[in-house]
Amino acid sequence: MKKVFLTGVSGYIGLHCAAELIKSGYLVKGSVRSLSKKEEVLEALSGVVDVEGKLDFCELNLLEDHGWDEAMQGCDFLMHVASPFYSRQPKDENVLIKPAVEGTMRALSAAKKAGITRVVLTSSMVAMLGDCSRSSELNESAWTDVNAKRVTAYIKSKTIAEKSAWNFVNSQPESSKMELVTVHPGPVYGPPLNGNLSGESMTMFKDLLLGKMPMVPKAGINMSDVRDVAQIHVKALETENAAGHRFIVGTENAHSFKELAEMLQSKGYDKVSSKEAPNFMIKFMANFSSDMRGMLPFVGNTFSADVSLTMKTFNWKPITLEKIIVDTAKSIEAILQK
């Protein structure tokens, strides 16, 4: 059985990737910031897959060299999912950029030393936004301008980390070049495996359901289901013609947050507000709120992503917005009722 080294196994996407890997017949070695998370991961995964003898753990820090080389020995593939995520804008942007970039380089360097030949890296649609000043079409060749005025620390972190990965791979000799595939979701929803609603996307969705979001931002983008994201990560490991490409994973069309809210209302979630916040209000509030500053690149814009390359390469069809929304709402309800 082939073994995959999976960074960030305890996270929202990481747990789904681990489950998909085990279902697909792989052994998994998962990295966590602290081994105290081990039981939580095992409990979450045992509800959906048989983890007995198929999963082991190691403790690694994105900002420390210790342990990376040893941990990756004996693995066939690297799936680098771990990265800090905050929609709010931190006072010091290096809080996000440094671990994202340095963690990516540590993971790739260790993978190279371990003889790993293919890496699948979790990037994001936010690495494809141009200068963030207008609505645009996102595709495999699009990049975010990290020097643009509206680009936030999180967007910089994902873009610079991914560019660093491509530079690392492309600087190797052709005879021994490691293959890289990057996966680019938009806002990620779908049922969490561990019942944790503290992540950014789950917090937003929960607040929407509970009526704690009186207005939604006037913005649109292709939405992603965490199950699709995990599935494409796993398919990317061994699909021969995937190497060297950037794959967008999301709905076939862009959807606005208003549309998402209206869909919830139509399903009987009557506390949900579909009222759009005026752009000037969010821009004004961004002067005082780090959360609102994090939204600025999206306000008033629609980013439409072309998922045709992903659909064709992996013979894949995205989960519909309706299913994403309904399944997420039901899972959050079930967690809140426990």
C-alpha positions in Angstrom: 0.0 0.0 0.0 1.3 3.5 -0.9 1.7 5.9 1.9 0.8 9.6 1.9 2.3 12.2 4.2 -0.5 14.6 5.0 0.2 17.9 6.7 -2.6 19.5 8.8 -4.5 16.3 9.2 -6.6 17.7 12.1 -8.0 20.6 10.1 -11.3 20.9 8.3 -10.0 20.0 4.9 -7.2 17.7 6.3 -9.7 15.4 8.0 -11.7 15.0 4.8 -8.5 14.3 2.8 -7.4 11.7 5.3 -10.8 10.0 5.1 -10.7 10.0 1.3 -7.2 8.7 1.2 -8.0 5.7 3.5 -11.2 5.0 1.5 -9.0 5.0 -1.6 -6.6 2.4 -0.2 -3.7 4.6 1.0 -1.9 4.6 4.3 -1.7 8.0 5.9 0.9 9.7 8.1 -0.6 12.9 9.4 1.2 15.8 10.9 -0.3 17.8 13.8 1.0 20.8 15.7 0.5 18.8 18.9 0.0 15.1 19.5 -2.7 16.0 21.9 -4.9 16.3 18.8 -4.4 12.6 17.9 -7.5 11.3 19.7 -9.7 14.0 18.3 -8.6 13.0 14.8 -9.1 9.3 15.3 -12.5 9.9 16.8 -13.6 12.1 13.8 -12.3 9.7 11.2 -13.5 6.5 12.8 -17.1 7.7 12.2 -16.6 7.4 8.5 -13.7 5.0 7.8 -11.8 2.1 9.4 -8.6 3.7 10.6 -7.1 0.6 12.3 -3.5 0.3 11.1 -3.9 2.9 8.4 -3.1 6.1 10.1 -0.1 7.3 12.2 0.9 10.7 13.5 3.9 13.0 13.9 4.3 16.4 15.6 5.6 19.2 13.3 5.7 22.9 13.4 5.5 25.0 10.1 8.0 27.4 11.6 10.6 24.9 12.9 13.0 22.6 11.0 12.9 19.9 13.6 11.5 16.5 12.6 10.5 17.2 9.0 13.2 15.0 7.2 12.7 12.0 9.5 8.9 12.2 9.4 8.7 11.9 5.6 11.0 8.9 5.2 9.1 5.9 3.7 6.3 8.0 2.2 5.4 7.9 -1.5 3.5 11.2 -1.8 3.2 14.5 0.0 -0.2 16.2 0.4 0.5 19.6 1.9 -2.7 21.0 3.3 -1.5 22.8 6.5 -1.6 26.6 6.3 -2.8 29.3 8.7 -6.2 30.8 7.7 -7.8 33.9 9.0 -10.1 36.1 7.0 -9.4 39.0 9.3 -6.4 41.2 8.6 -3.7 40.8 11.3 -1.7 43.7 12.5 1.5 42.0 11.3 1.0 40.3 7.9 3.9 38.0 8.6 1.8 36.2 11.2 0.1 34.6 8.1 2.8 34.8 5.4 5.8 33.4 7.3 4.3 30.0 8.4 2.5 29.6 5.0 5.7 30.1 3.0 8.2 28.6 5.3 6.0 25.6 6.1 5.6 25.0 2.3 9.4 25.1 1.8 10.1 22.8 4.7 7.6 20.3 3.5 8.9 20.3 -0.1 12.6 20.1 1.0 11.9 17.1 3.2 9.8 15.5 0.5 12.7 15.9 -2.0 15.2 14.3 0.5 12.7 11.4 1.1 12.5 10.7 -2.6 8.9 11.7 -3.0 8.1 12.2 -6.6 4.7 14.0 -6.5 3.3 16.7 -4.2 -0.3 17.9 -4.1 -0.5 21.4 -2.5 -3.6 23.1 -1.2 -3.7 26.6 -2.6 -6.8 28.7 -3.2 -8.7 30.7 -5.7 -7.4 33.8 -3.9 -4.0 33.1 -5.5 -5.7 33.9 -8.9 -7.4 37.3 -8.3 -5.3 39.7 -10.3 -5.2 43.1 -8.5 -8.5 42.4 -6.7 -9.9 45.7 -8.0 -12.5 44.4 -10.4 -14.6 41.3 -11.3 -12.5 38.9 -13.3 -12.4 35.4 -14.8 -10.1 33.0 -12.9 -8.2 30.2 -14.6 -5.0 28.1 -14.4 -2.9 31.0 -15.7 -4.3 33.7 -13.4 -2.2 35.0 -10.5 -2.8 37.6 -7.8 -0.6 40.7 -7.7 0.6 40.6 -4.1 1.7 44.3 -4.4 -1.9 45.5 -5.3 -3.5 47.8 -2.8 -6.5 45.6 -1.9 -4.6 42.4 -1.4 -4.8 41.1 2.2 -2.3 39.2 4.3 -4.1 35.9 3.8 -4.3 36.4 0.1 -0.6 37.2 0.0 0.2 34.2 2.1 -1.5 31.7 -0.2 -0.1 33.4 -3.4 3.5 33.7 -2.2 3.5 30.1 -0.7 2.2 28.7 -4.0 4.7 30.7 -6.1 7.5 29.5 -3.8 6.4 25.9 -4.4 6.4 26.3 -8.2 9.8 28.0 -8.1 11.2 25.2 -6.0 10.0 22.5 -8.4 10.9 24.3 -11.6 14.4 25.0 -10.4 15.2 21.3 -10.2 17.0 19.4 -13.0 14.6 17.7 -15.5 16.0 14.3 -14.8 15.0 14.3 -11.1 12.2 17.0 -11.0 9.5 16.4 -8.4 6.0 16.8 -9.8 3.6 19.4 -8.3 -0.1 19.7 -8.5 -2.0 22.6 -6.8 -5.6 22.6 -5.8 -7.6 25.9 -5.6 -10.9 25.9 -3.7 -13.1 29.0 -3.2 -15.0 29.5 0.1 -15.2 25.9 1.5 -18.4 24.5 3.0 -19.8 21.1 3.6 -20.2 18.9 6.7 -17.2 19.0 9.2 -16.1 15.5 10.3 -15.2 16.5 13.9 -18.2 18.7 14.9 -15.9 21.8 15.1 -17.6 25.0 14.1 -14.8 27.4 15.1 -13.3 27.6 11.6 -13.8 30.7 9.5 -16.3 29.3 7.0 -18.3 27.3 9.5 -18.5 30.3 11.9 -19.9 32.5 9.0 -22.4 29.8 8.0 -23.5 29.2 11.6 -23.9 33.0 12.2 -26.0 33.2 9.0 -28.3 30.3 10.2 -28.7 31.8 13.7 -29.6 35.3 12.4 -26.4 36.8 13.7 -25.5 38.2 10.2 -27.9 41.0 9.5 -26.4 41.6 6.1 -24.2 39.6 3.6 -21.4 41.1 1.5 -22.2 42.1 -2.1 -19.7 39.6 -3.7 -19.7 36.5 -5.7 -17.3 33.5 -6.4 -17.5 29.8 -7.1 -18.3 28.0 -3.8 -16.5 24.8 -2.9 -17.6 21.6 -1.1 -15.0 20.1 1.3 -15.8 16.6 -0.1 -15.0 17.7 -3.6 -11.8 19.4 -2.4 -10.7 16.2 -0.7 -11.6 14.0 -3.7 -9.6 16.1 -6.1 -6.6 16.1 -3.8 -6.6 12.3 -3.8 -7.2 12.0 -7.6 -4.3 14.4 -8.2 -1.9 12.0 -6.5 -1.7 9.6 -9.4 -3.6 11.0 -12.4 -0.7 11.1 -14.8 -1.6 14.3 -16.8 -2.3 16.3 -13.6 1.3 17.1 -13.0 2.3 20.8 -13.5 -1.3 22.1 -13.4 -3.3 24.3 -11.1 -6.9 22.9 -10.6 -9.8 25.0 -9.4 -12.3 23.1 -7.4 -15.7 24.7 -7.0 -19.2 25.0 -8.4 -19.5 25.3 -12.2 -20.6 28.9 -11.9 -19.9 31.8 -9.5 -22.6 32.4 -6.8 -23.3 35.5 -4.7 -23.6 35.3 -0.9 -27.1 36.8 -1.4 -28.0 33.7 -3.6 -26.6 31.4 -0.9 -28.7 33.2 1.8 -31.9 33.1 -0.4 -31.4 29.4 -0.9 -31.3 28.9 2.8 -34.4 30.9 3.2 -36.2 28.8 0.6 -35.3 25.7 2.7 -37.1 27.1 5.7 -34.2 28.8 7.5 -36.2 31.9 8.4 -33.5 33.6 10.6 -31.3 34.0 7.6 -30.9 37.5 6.2 -30.3 37.9 2.4 -30.0 41.7 2.7 -26.8 42.9 1.0 -24.5 45.3 2.9 -23.8 48.5 0.9 -20.2 48.5 -0.4 -19.5 51.9 1.3 -20.6 50.5 4.7 -18.1 47.6 4.5 -15.3 49.9 3.3 -16.1 52.3 6.1 -16.2 49.5 8.7 -12.9 48.2 7.4 -11.2 51.2 9.0 -12.1 49.7 12.4 -12.6 46.0 11.9 -10.0 43.4 10.8 -12.8 41.1 9.7 -14.2 43.8 7.3 -10.7 44.5 6.0 -10.4 40.9 5.1 -13.5 41.2 2.9 -12.4 44.3 1.0 -10.9 42.4 -2.0 -14.3 40.8 -2.7 -16.7 43.6 -2.1 -18.6 44.6 -5.2 -16.8 42.0 -7.3 -17.7 38.6 -8.8 -14.8 36.3 -9.5 -15.9 33.6 -11.9 -13.7 30.5 -12.0 -13.3 28.1 -15.0 -13.5 24.6 -13.6 -13.5 22.8 -17.0 -9.8 21.7 -16.7 -10.5 20.0 -13.4 -13.7 18.4 -14.7 -12.0 17.0 -17.8 -8.7 15.9 -16.1 -10.4 14.0 -13.3 -13.7 13.0 -15.0 -15.4 15.0 -12.1 -18.6 16.9 -11.7 -18.9 19.4 -8.9 -21.4 19.1 -6.1 -24.2 21.6 -6.7 -24.6 24.8 -4.6 -28.0 23.5 -3.4 -26.5 20.3 -2.0 -23.5 22.1 -0.5 -25.8 24.5 1.3 -28.4 22.0 2.5 -25.8 19.5 3.7 -23.8 22.2 5.5 -26.9 23.6 7.2 -28.1 20.2 8.3 -24.7 19.2 9.8 -24.4 22.5 11.7 -28.0 22.0 13.1 -27.0 18.5 14.2 -23.9 19.8 15.9 -25.7 22.7 17.7 -28.4 20.3 19.0 -25.8 18.0 20.7 
